[in-house]
Amino acid sequence: MSDLSEHIGGVTEHLAGVNAAREAGLAACRSVIRASASAIRAVHLGQPDVVDTRTAEAAAALDAARTALTPYPVVYHAGFLHDAAKEYVEARATAALVAGRPVPGPTELNVEPPAWLNGMAEAASELRRHAQIGRAHV
């Protein structure tokens, strides 16, 4: 019976680690999404310093999420990290496109290609919004 207790203890410890990583990852991903949304608003408001600050915050939070989740593939691939990365890409791509700079690729942004593609698609909507905002001020 002592073998069973050892197994249960090991499983319990592993699950506690998964739960702690999930909670840390979720919090960091929420920070990525908030900072990315703020960066996009700043793009539309013509505040490049705010864009730079918020995208740097998003990048740091994305790194923190990745670090927390990497040891646990079951939560790493649960979807919320992908969503946060997509929002980060959207912010960086929108800022680059509006400023007339080259759009950073997935390697430069340290994101998976599917998140990069989804973020680029979202950036297209932001460009439409930016064009509408510009027309409203003319």
DSSP file with accessible surface (Angstrom, degrees, kcal/mol):
  #  RESIDUE AA STRUCTURE BP1 BP2  ACC     N-H-->O    O-->H-N    N-H-->O    O-->H-N    TCO  KAPPA ALPHA  PHI   PSI    X-CA   Y-CA   Z-CA
    1    1 A M     >        0   0  185      0, 0.0     4,-1.6     0, 0.0     3,-0.3   0.000 360.0 360.0 360.0 -26.3    0.0    0.0    0.0
    2    2 A S  H  >  +     0   0   80      1,-0.2     4,-2.0     2,-0.2     5,-0.1   0.843 360.0  59.4 -65.8 -30.6    2.9    2.4    0.6
    3    3 A D  H  > S+     0   0  102      1,-0.2     4,-2.2     2,-0.2    -1,-0.2   0.907 103.4  52.0 -61.2 -40.4    3.7    2.3   -3.2
    4    4 A L  H  > S+     0   0   87     -3,-0.3     4,-2.8     1,-0.2     5,-0.2   0.920 107.4  51.9 -62.5 -41.5    0.2    3.6   -3.9
    5    5 A S  H  X S+     0   0   79     -4,-1.6     4,-2.6     1,-0.2    -1,-0.2   0.894 108.9  50.8 -62.1 -39.7    0.7    6.5   -1.4
    6    6 A E  H  X S+     0   0  131     -4,-2.0     4,-2.3     2,-0.2    -1,-0.2   0.914 111.2  48.1 -64.9 -41.4    3.9    7.4   -3.2
    7    7 A H  H  X S+     0   0  125     -4,-2.2     4,-2.6     2,-0.2     5,-0.2   0.932 112.5  48.2 -63.1 -45.9    2.2    7.4   -6.6
    8    8 A I  H  X S+     0   0   94     -4,-2.8     4,-3.0     1,-0.2     5,-0.2   0.920 110.8  51.5 -62.4 -41.3   -0.7    9.6   -5.2
    9    9 A G  H  X S+     0   0   37     -4,-2.6     4,-2.4    -5,-0.2    -1,-0.2   0.922 111.3  47.4 -62.0 -41.5    1.8   12.0   -3.7
   10   10 A G  H  X S+     0   0   41     -4,-2.3     4,-2.3     2,-0.2    -1,-0.2   0.906 113.6  47.2 -66.5 -41.2    3.7   12.3   -6.9
   11   11 A V  H  X S+     0   0   84     -4,-2.6     4,-2.9     2,-0.2     5,-0.2   0.922 111.8  50.5 -66.6 -43.1    0.5   12.9   -8.9
   12   12 A T  H  X S+     0   0   84     -4,-3.0     4,-2.2    -5,-0.2    -2,-0.2   0.923 110.9  49.2 -60.9 -42.3   -0.8   15.4   -6.4
   13   13 A E  H  X S+     0   0  154     -4,-2.4     4,-2.0    -5,-0.2    -1,-0.2   0.920 111.7  48.9 -64.0 -42.8    2.5   17.3   -6.6
   14   14 A H  H  X S+     0   0  103     -4,-2.3     4,-2.5     1,-0.2    -2,-0.2   0.932 111.1  49.2 -62.3 -46.3    2.4   17.3  -10.4
   15   15 A L  H  X S+     0   0  102     -4,-2.9     4,-2.7     1,-0.2    -1,-0.2   0.865 108.2  54.0 -64.2 -33.9   -1.2   18.5  -10.5
   16   16 A A  H  X S+     0   0   61     -4,-2.2     4,-2.5    -5,-0.2    -1,-0.2   0.911 109.4  49.1 -65.1 -39.2   -0.3   21.3   -8.0
   17   17 A G  H  X S+     0   0   18     -4,-2.0     4,-2.5     2,-0.2    -2,-0.2   0.911 110.8  49.6 -64.7 -42.5    2.5   22.4  -10.4
   18   18 A V  H  X S+     0   0   19     -4,-2.5     4,-2.7     2,-0.2    -2,-0.2   0.935 112.2  48.3 -61.0 -45.3    0.1   22.3  -13.4
   19   19 A N  H  X S+     0   0   79     -4,-2.7     4,-2.6     2,-0.2    -2,-0.2   0.924 111.7  48.6 -63.7 -43.2   -2.4   24.4  -11.5
   20   20 A A  H  X S+     0   0   62     -4,-2.5     4,-2.5     1,-0.2     5,-0.2   0.920 113.1  48.0 -63.9 -41.2    0.2   26.9  -10.4
   21   21 A A  H  X S+     0   0    8     -4,-2.5     4,-3.1     2,-0.2     5,-0.2   0.912 111.0  51.0 -65.0 -42.5    1.5   27.2  -13.9
   22   22 A R  H  X S+     0   0   83     -4,-2.7     4,-3.0     2,-0.2     5,-0.2   0.938 111.6  46.9 -60.4 -46.3   -2.0   27.6  -15.3
   23   23 A E  H  X S+     0   0   87     -4,-2.6     4,-2.2     2,-0.2    -2,-0.2   0.930 115.4  45.2 -63.5 -43.8   -2.8   30.4  -12.8
   24   24 A A  H  X S+     0   0   51     -4,-2.5     4,-2.4    -5,-0.2    -2,-0.2   0.919 115.0  48.9 -65.5 -41.7    0.5   32.2  -13.5
   25   25 A G  H  X S+     0   0    0     -4,-3.1     4,-2.8    -5,-0.2    -2,-0.2   0.908 110.4  50.0 -64.8 -42.7    0.0   31.8  -17.3
   26   26 A L  H  X S+     0   0   38     -4,-3.0     4,-2.5    -5,-0.2    -1,-0.2   0.927 111.4  48.6 -62.1 -44.7   -3.5   33.0  -17.2
   27   27 A A  H  X S+     0   0   43     -4,-2.2     4,-1.8    -5,-0.2    -2,-0.2   0.929 113.8  46.5 -62.2 -43.9   -2.6   36.1  -15.3
   28   28 A A  H  X S+     0   0   14     -4,-2.4     4,-2.2     1,-0.2    -2,-0.2   0.908 111.2  52.0 -65.9 -39.2    0.3   36.9  -17.6
   29   29 A C  H  X S+     0   0    4     -4,-2.8     4,-2.4     1,-0.2    -1,-0.2   0.895 107.0  52.8 -65.6 -37.4   -1.9   36.3  -20.7
   30   30 A R  H  X S+     0   0  123     -4,-2.5     4,-2.6     1,-0.2    -1,-0.2   0.906 108.7  51.1 -62.6 -38.4   -4.4   38.7  -19.3
   31   31 A S  H  X S+     0   0   46     -4,-1.8     4,-2.7     2,-0.2     5,-0.2   0.898 108.4  51.6 -65.2 -40.0   -1.6   41.3  -18.9
   32   32 A V  H  X S+     0   0    0     -4,-2.2     4,-2.7     2,-0.2     5,-0.2   0.943 111.7  46.9 -59.3 -47.5   -0.5   40.7  -22.6
   33   33 A I  H  X S+     0   0   67     -4,-2.4     4,-2.5     2,-0.2    -2,-0.2   0.921 113.7  47.2 -65.1 -43.1   -4.1   41.3  -23.8
   34   34 A R  H  X S+     0   0  147     -4,-2.6     4,-2.3     2,-0.2    -1,-0.2   0.942 115.0  45.5 -63.3 -47.2   -4.6   44.4  -21.7
   35   35 A A  H  X S+     0   0    7     -4,-2.7     4,-2.2     1,-0.2    -2,-0.2   0.900 113.2  50.5 -65.8 -38.1   -1.2   45.9  -22.8
   36   36 A S  H  X S+     0   0    0     -4,-2.7     4,-2.4    -5,-0.2    -1,-0.2   0.917 110.2  49.3 -65.8 -43.1   -1.8   45.0  -26.4
   37   37 A A  H  X S+     0   0   30     -4,-2.5     4,-2.4     1,-0.2    -2,-0.2   0.913 111.4  49.9 -62.4 -40.9   -5.3   46.6  -26.4
   38   38 A S  H  X S+     0   0   34     -4,-2.3     4,-2.2     1,-0.2    -1,-0.2   0.889 109.2  52.2 -64.3 -38.1   -3.8   49.8  -24.8
   39   39 A A  H  X S+     0   0    0     -4,-2.2     4,-2.0     2,-0.2    -2,-0.2   0.917 108.9  49.6 -64.0 -42.7   -1.1   49.8  -27.5
   40   40 A I  H  X S+     0   0   11     -4,-2.4     4,-2.1     2,-0.2    -2,-0.2   0.924 110.0  50.4 -64.8 -42.5   -3.6   49.6  -30.3
   41   41 A R  H  X S+     0   0  141     -4,-2.4     4,-1.7     1,-0.2    -1,-0.2   0.920 109.5  52.1 -59.0 -41.4   -5.6   52.4  -28.7
   42   42 A A  H  <>S+     0   0    1     -4,-2.2     5,-2.8     1,-0.2     4,-0.5   0.859 104.7  56.0 -65.4 -34.0   -2.4   54.5  -28.5
   43   43 A V  H ><5S+     0   0   12     -4,-2.0     3,-1.4     1,-0.2    -1,-0.2   0.957 109.4  46.2 -59.4 -48.9   -1.8   53.8  -32.2
   44   44 A H  H 3<5S+     0   0   26     -4,-2.1    -2,-0.2     1,-0.3    -1,-0.2   0.804 113.2  49.6 -65.3 -28.2   -5.2   55.3  -33.1
   45   45 A L  T 3<5S-     0   0  121     -4,-1.7    -1,-0.3    -5,-0.2    -2,-0.2   0.437 114.2-116.2 -90.0  -0.5   -4.6   58.2  -30.8
   46   46 A G  T < 5 +     0   0   57     -3,-1.4    -3,-0.2    -4,-0.5    -2,-0.1   0.895  67.7 140.6  68.5  41.9   -1.1   58.9  -32.3
   47   47 A Q     >< +     0   0   84     -5,-2.8     4,-2.2    -8,-0.2     3,-0.5  -0.690  19.4 171.0-116.5  76.8    0.8   58.2  -29.1
   48   48 A P  H  > S+     0   0   86      0, 0.0     4,-2.5     0, 0.0     5,-0.2   0.822  76.4  56.4 -61.4 -32.4    3.9   56.4  -30.2
   49   49 A D  H  > S+     0   0  127      2,-0.2     4,-2.2     1,-0.2     5,-0.1   0.908 109.2  46.8 -65.4 -39.0    5.6   56.5  -26.8
   50   50 A V  H  > S+     0   0   49     -3,-0.5     4,-3.0     2,-0.2     5,-0.3   0.907 109.9  54.4 -67.4 -39.9    2.6   54.8  -25.2
   51   51 A V  H  X S+     0   0    7     -4,-2.2     4,-2.7     1,-0.2     5,-0.3   0.947 110.0  46.6 -57.1 -49.0    2.6   52.2  -28.1
   52   52 A D  H  X S+     0   0   89     -4,-2.5     4,-1.9     1,-0.2    -1,-0.2   0.912 113.9  47.6 -62.2 -42.4    6.3   51.4  -27.3
   53   53 A T  H  X S+     0   0   70     -4,-2.2     4,-2.1     2,-0.2    -2,-0.2   0.940 114.8  44.8 -64.4 -47.2    5.7   51.2  -23.6
   54   54 A R  H  X S+     0   0   79     -4,-3.0     4,-2.4     1,-0.2    -2,-0.2   0.879 112.4  50.2 -69.5 -37.0    2.6   49.0  -23.9
   55   55 A T  H  X S+     0   0   14     -4,-2.7     4,-2.5    -5,-0.3    -1,-0.2   0.883 110.0  51.6 -70.6 -32.4    4.1   46.6  -26.5
   56   56 A A  H  X S+     0   0   61     -4,-1.9     4,-2.3    -5,-0.3    -2,-0.2   0.908 110.5  48.9 -65.5 -41.4    7.2   46.2  -24.3
   57   57 A E  H  X S+     0   0   89     -4,-2.1     4,-2.4     2,-0.2    -2,-0.2   0.915 111.5  49.7 -61.8 -43.1    4.9   45.3  -21.4
   58   58 A A  H  X S+     0   0    0     -4,-2.4     4,-2.6     1,-0.2    -2,-0.2   0.913 109.7  50.7 -63.3 -42.4    3.0   42.9  -23.5
   59   59 A A  H  X S+     0   0   25     -4,-2.5     4,-2.3     2,-0.2    -1,-0.2   0.919 111.4  47.9 -62.1 -43.7    6.3   41.2  -24.7
   60   60 A A  H  X S+     0   0   61     -4,-2.3     4,-2.2     2,-0.2    -1,-0.2   0.915 113.1  47.7 -64.6 -42.0    7.5   40.8  -21.1
   61   61 A A  H  X S+     0   0   15     -4,-2.4     4,-2.5     2,-0.2    -2,-0.2   0.889 110.0  52.9 -67.4 -36.5    4.2   39.4  -20.0
   62   62 A L  H  X S+     0   0    2     -4,-2.6     4,-2.6     2,-0.2    -2,-0.2   0.920 109.2  49.4 -64.7 -40.9    4.1   37.0  -22.9
   63   63 A D  H  X S+     0   0   77     -4,-2.3     4,-2.6     2,-0.2    -2,-0.2   0.910 110.5  50.7 -62.5 -41.1    7.6   35.8  -22.0
   64   64 A A  H  X S+     0   0   51     -4,-2.2     4,-2.3     2,-0.2    -2,-0.2   0.911 110.8  48.5 -63.6 -41.7    6.5   35.3  -18.4
   65   65 A A  H  X S+     0   0    0     -4,-2.5     4,-2.3     2,-0.2     5,-0.2   0.939 111.9  48.9 -63.1 -46.2    3.5   33.3  -19.6
   66   66 A R  H  X S+     0   0   32     -4,-2.6     4,-2.3     1,-0.2    -2,-0.2   0.917 111.0  50.4 -60.6 -43.2    5.6   31.1  -21.8
   67   67 A T  H  < S+     0   0  106     -4,-2.6    -1,-0.2     1,-0.2    -2,-0.2   0.916 112.7  46.3 -62.2 -43.1    8.1   30.5  -19.0
   68   68 A A  H  < S+     0   0   27     -4,-2.3    -1,-0.2     1,-0.2    -2,-0.2   0.874 120.1  38.4 -66.9 -36.6    5.3   29.5  -16.6
   69   69 A L  H >< S+     0   0    0     -4,-2.3     3,-2.2    -5,-0.2     7,-0.4   0.713  91.0  85.7 -92.2 -22.6    3.6   27.2  -19.1
   70   70 A T  T 3< S+     0   0   84     -4,-2.3    -1,-0.2     1,-0.3    -2,-0.1   0.863  86.7  55.0 -52.8 -40.7    6.5   25.5  -20.9
   71   71 A P  T 3  S+     0   0   85      0, 0.0    -1,-0.3     0, 0.0    -2,-0.1   0.674 108.8  52.9 -68.6 -10.5    7.0   22.7  -18.4
   72   72 A Y    X>  -     0   0   54     -3,-2.2     4,-2.4     1,-0.1     3,-1.5  -0.757  61.7-179.0-128.1  83.5    3.3   21.7  -18.7
   73   73 A P  H 3> S+     0   0   83      0, 0.0     4,-2.3     0, 0.0    -1,-0.1   0.810  79.0  68.6 -54.0 -30.0    2.3   21.1  -22.4
   74   74 A V  H 34 S+     0   0  109      1,-0.2    -5,-0.0     2,-0.2    -2,-0.0   0.872 113.8  27.9 -61.9 -33.2   -1.2   20.3  -21.4
   75   75 A V  H X4 S+     0   0   12     -3,-1.5     3,-1.4    -6,-0.2     6,-0.3   0.758 113.1  65.3 -97.4 -26.2   -1.8   24.0  -20.4
   76   76 A Y  H 3< S+     0   0   36     -4,-2.4     3,-0.4    -7,-0.4     5,-0.3   0.901 111.4  37.9 -57.8 -40.1    0.8   25.5  -22.8
   77   77 A H  T 3< S+     0   0  141     -4,-2.3    -1,-0.3    -5,-0.2    -2,-0.1   0.175  84.5 106.1 -99.5  19.3   -1.4   24.3  -25.6
   78   78 A A  S <  S-     0   0   63     -3,-1.4    -1,-0.2     1,-0.1    -2,-0.1   0.682  92.8-109.8 -73.7 -17.5   -4.8   25.0  -24.0
   79   79 A G  S  > S+     0   0   29     -3,-0.4     4,-2.2    -4,-0.3     5,-0.2   0.023  97.1  93.0 118.4 -29.5   -5.4   28.1  -26.2
   80   80 A F  H  > S+     0   0   36     -5,-0.2     4,-2.0     2,-0.2     5,-0.1   0.856  87.3  51.7 -73.3 -28.0   -5.0   31.1  -23.9
   81   81 A L  H  > S+     0   0   11     -6,-0.3     4,-2.7    -5,-0.3     5,-0.2   0.926 109.8  50.5 -68.9 -41.3   -1.3   31.5  -24.7
   82   82 A H  H  > S+     0   0   60     -6,-0.2     4,-2.6     1,-0.2    -2,-0.2   0.930 109.8  50.7 -59.7 -45.0   -2.1   31.5  -28.4
   83   83 A D  H  X S+     0   0   79     -4,-2.2     4,-2.0     1,-0.2    -1,-0.2   0.906 111.2  47.7 -61.7 -41.3   -4.8   34.1  -27.9
   84   84 A A  H  X S+     0   0    0     -4,-2.0     4,-2.2     2,-0.2    -1,-0.2   0.926 111.8  49.8 -66.2 -42.9   -2.4   36.4  -26.0
   85   85 A A  H  X S+     0   0    8     -4,-2.7     4,-2.8     1,-0.2     5,-0.2   0.907 108.6  53.9 -62.0 -40.3    0.3   36.0  -28.6
   86   86 A K  H  X S+     0   0   32     -4,-2.6     4,-2.5     1,-0.2    -1,-0.2   0.923 108.5  48.6 -60.4 -43.2   -2.2   36.8  -31.3
   87   87 A E  H  X S+     0   0   38     -4,-2.0     4,-2.2     2,-0.2    -1,-0.2   0.891 110.7  51.2 -65.1 -39.2   -3.2   40.0  -29.5
   88   88 A Y  H  X S+     0   0   11     -4,-2.2     4,-2.6     2,-0.2     5,-0.2   0.937 110.6  48.1 -63.3 -45.9    0.5   40.9  -29.2
   89   89 A V  H  X S+     0   0    0     -4,-2.8     4,-3.3     1,-0.2     5,-0.3   0.922 109.1  54.4 -60.2 -43.7    1.1   40.4  -32.9
   90   90 A E  H  X S+     0   0    6     -4,-2.5     4,-2.6    -5,-0.2     5,-0.2   0.926 110.6  45.9 -56.6 -45.1   -2.0   42.4  -33.7
   91   91 A A  H  X S+     0   0    0     -4,-2.2     4,-2.4     2,-0.2    -2,-0.2   0.941 115.8  44.6 -65.0 -47.5   -0.6   45.4  -31.7
   92   92 A R  H  X S+     0   0   63     -4,-2.6     4,-2.2     2,-0.2    -2,-0.2   0.908 116.3  46.4 -65.4 -41.9    2.9   45.1  -33.1
   93   93 A A  H  X S+     0   0    1     -4,-3.3     4,-3.0    -5,-0.2     5,-0.3   0.923 112.4  49.9 -67.5 -43.5    1.6   44.7  -36.7
   94   94 A T  H  X S+     0   0    0     -4,-2.6     4,-2.6    -5,-0.3     5,-0.3   0.941 112.2  48.1 -59.9 -46.7   -0.9   47.6  -36.4
   95   95 A A  H  X S+     0   0    9     -4,-2.4     4,-1.9    -5,-0.2     6,-0.2   0.924 114.5  46.1 -60.8 -43.9    1.8   49.9  -35.0
   96   96 A A  H  X>S+     0   0    3     -4,-2.2     5,-2.8    -5,-0.2     4,-0.8   0.937 113.8  47.2 -65.3 -47.1    4.2   49.0  -37.7
   97   97 A L  H ><5S+     0   0   70     -4,-3.0     3,-0.7     1,-0.2    -2,-0.2   0.912 112.9  47.9 -64.6 -42.3    1.8   49.3  -40.6
   98   98 A V  H 3<5S+     0   0   51     -4,-2.6    -1,-0.2    -5,-0.3    -2,-0.2   0.889 114.7  47.0 -66.4 -35.4    0.4   52.6  -39.4
   99   99 A A  H 3<5S-     0   0   57     -4,-1.9    -1,-0.2    -5,-0.3    -2,-0.2   0.541 113.9-117.7 -83.2  -6.7    3.9   54.0  -39.0
  100  100 A G  T <<5 +     0   0   69     -4,-0.8    -3,-0.2    -3,-0.7    -4,-0.1   0.752  69.7 134.5  76.9  23.4    5.0   52.7  -42.4
  101  101 A R      < -     0   0  127     -5,-2.8    -1,-0.3    -6,-0.2    -2,-0.1  -0.656  65.6 -84.6 -99.5 162.4    7.6   50.4  -40.9
  102  102 A P        -     0   0  119      0, 0.0    -1,-0.1     0, 0.0    -3,-0.0  -0.343  45.9-115.1 -63.7 143.9    8.3   46.7  -41.8
  103  103 A V        -     0   0   45     -7,-0.1     2,-0.1     1,-0.1   -10,-0.1  -0.688  30.4-120.3 -81.4 127.3    6.0   44.2  -40.0
  104  104 A P        -     0   0    6      0, 0.0    -1,-0.1     0, 0.0    -8,-0.0  -0.432  28.6-131.1 -68.1 143.5    8.0   42.0  -37.6
  105  105 A G     >  -     0   0   23     -2,-0.1     4,-2.2     1,-0.1     5,-0.2  -0.249  28.9 -91.4 -87.7 178.9    7.7   38.3  -38.4
  106  106 A P  H  >>S+     0   0   33      0, 0.0     5,-2.3     0, 0.0     4,-0.8   0.860 124.4  52.0 -62.3 -34.8    6.9   35.4  -36.1
  107  107 A T  H >45S+     0   0  133      2,-0.2     3,-0.7     1,-0.2     5,-0.0   0.947 110.4  47.5 -67.6 -45.7   10.6   34.7  -35.3
  108  108 A E  H 345S+     0   0  136      1,-0.3    -1,-0.2     2,-0.1     0, 0.0   0.874 117.4  42.7 -62.1 -37.3   11.3   38.3  -34.3
  109  109 A L  H 3<5S-     0   0    7     -4,-2.2    -1,-0.3     2,-0.1    -2,-0.2   0.537 107.1-128.6 -86.0  -8.4    8.2   38.4  -32.1
  110  110 A N  T <<5 +     0   0   91     -4,-0.8     2,-0.3    -3,-0.7    -3,-0.2   0.931  63.1 130.4  59.8  48.1    8.9   35.0  -30.7
  111  111 A V      < -     0   0   14     -5,-2.3    -1,-0.2    -6,-0.1    -2,-0.1  -0.915  64.9 -96.3-126.9 159.4    5.4   33.6  -31.5
  112  112 A E     >  -     0   0  110     -2,-0.3     4,-2.2     1,-0.1     3,-0.5  -0.431  38.4-114.4 -70.0 146.4    4.1   30.5  -33.2
  113  113 A P  H  > S+     0   0   72      0, 0.0     4,-2.8     0, 0.0     5,-0.2   0.870 114.2  54.6 -53.6 -41.0    3.3   31.0  -36.9
  114  114 A P  H  > S+     0   0   72      0, 0.0     4,-2.4     0, 0.0     5,-0.2   0.914 109.3  47.9 -62.3 -38.4   -0.5   30.3  -36.3
  115  115 A A  H  > S+     0   0    1     -3,-0.5     4,-2.5     2,-0.2     5,-0.2   0.899 111.5  51.5 -65.8 -38.0   -0.6   33.1  -33.7
  116  116 A W  H  X S+     0   0   57     -4,-2.2     4,-2.4     2,-0.2    -1,-0.2   0.938 110.6  47.5 -63.3 -46.4    1.3   35.4  -36.0
  117  117 A L  H  X S+     0   0  107     -4,-2.8     4,-2.1     1,-0.2    -2,-0.2   0.919 113.3  47.8 -61.8 -43.6   -1.2   34.7  -38.9
  118  118 A N  H  X S+     0   0   72     -4,-2.4     4,-2.0    -5,-0.2    -1,-0.2   0.899 111.4  50.7 -65.1 -39.2   -4.2   35.3  -36.7
  119  119 A G  H  X S+     0   0    0     -4,-2.5     4,-2.1     2,-0.2    -1,-0.2   0.887 108.2  52.5 -65.2 -37.7   -2.7   38.5  -35.3
  120  120 A M  H  X S+     0   0   48     -4,-2.4     4,-1.4     2,-0.2    -1,-0.2   0.906 107.9  51.3 -64.1 -40.4   -2.0   39.7  -38.9
  121  121 A A  H  X S+     0   0   62     -4,-2.1     4,-0.9     1,-0.2     3,-0.3   0.908 110.6  48.8 -63.1 -40.4   -5.7   39.1  -39.8
  122  122 A E  H  X S+     0   0   76     -4,-2.0     4,-1.5     1,-0.2     3,-0.5   0.864 104.0  60.4 -66.6 -35.3   -6.8   41.1  -36.7
  123  123 A A  H  X S+     0   0    1     -4,-2.1     4,-2.3     1,-0.2    -1,-0.2   0.850  95.1  63.3 -62.3 -31.5   -4.4   43.9  -37.7
  124  124 A A  H  X S+     0   0   58     -4,-1.4     4,-1.9    -3,-0.3    -1,-0.2   0.908 102.4  49.3 -59.5 -40.8   -6.3   44.3  -40.9
  125  125 A S  H  X S+     0   0   51     -4,-0.9     4,-2.4    -3,-0.5    -1,-0.2   0.878 108.9  52.9 -65.4 -37.0   -9.5   45.2  -39.0
  126  126 A E  H  X S+     0   0   21     -4,-1.5     4,-2.9     2,-0.2    -2,-0.2   0.871 106.1  53.3 -67.4 -33.6   -7.4   47.7  -37.0
  127  127 A L  H  X S+     0   0   61     -4,-2.3     4,-2.5     2,-0.2    -2,-0.2   0.904 108.4  50.0 -66.7 -38.9   -6.2   49.3  -40.2
  128  128 A R  H  X S+     0   0  121     -4,-1.9     4,-2.2     2,-0.2    -2,-0.2   0.948 112.6  47.1 -61.2 -46.2   -9.8   49.7  -41.3
  129  129 A R  H  X S+     0   0   95     -4,-2.4     4,-2.5     1,-0.2    -2,-0.2   0.916 110.8  51.8 -62.3 -41.7  -10.6   51.3  -38.0
  130  130 A H  H  X S+     0   0   54     -4,-2.9     4,-2.5     1,-0.2    -1,-0.2   0.911 108.7  50.8 -63.8 -40.4   -7.6   53.6  -38.2
  131  131 A A  H  X S+     0   0   48     -4,-2.5     4,-2.1     1,-0.2    -1,-0.2   0.902 110.9  49.2 -63.5 -39.2   -8.6   54.7  -41.7
  132  132 A Q  H  X S+     0   0   87     -4,-2.2     4,-1.7     2,-0.2    -2,-0.2   0.901 110.3  50.2 -67.7 -39.6  -12.1   55.5  -40.4
  133  133 A I  H  X S+     0   0   50     -4,-2.5     4,-1.1     1,-0.2    -2,-0.2   0.928 109.6  51.9 -63.8 -42.6  -10.8   57.5  -37.5
  134  134 A G  H  < S+     0   0   34     -4,-2.5     3,-0.5     1,-0.2     4,-0.3   0.898 108.8  50.1 -60.8 -40.3   -8.5   59.4  -39.9
  135  135 A R  H >< S+     0   0  168     -4,-2.1     3,-1.1     1,-0.2    -1,-0.2   0.857 105.1  57.7 -67.3 -32.3  -11.5   60.3  -42.1
  136  136 A A  H 3< S+     0   0   83     -4,-1.7    -1,-0.2     1,-0.2    -2,-0.2   0.784 107.1  48.7 -69.2 -24.1  -13.5   61.5  -39.1
  137  137 A H  T 3<        0   0  155     -4,-1.1    -1,-0.2    -3,-0.5    -2,-0.2   0.410 360.0 360.0 -95.4   1.0  -10.8   64.0  -38.2
  138  138 A V    <         0   0  161     -3,-1.1    -3,-0.0    -4,-0.3    -4,-0.0  -0.556 360.0 360.0 -91.6 360.0  -10.5   65.4  -41.8
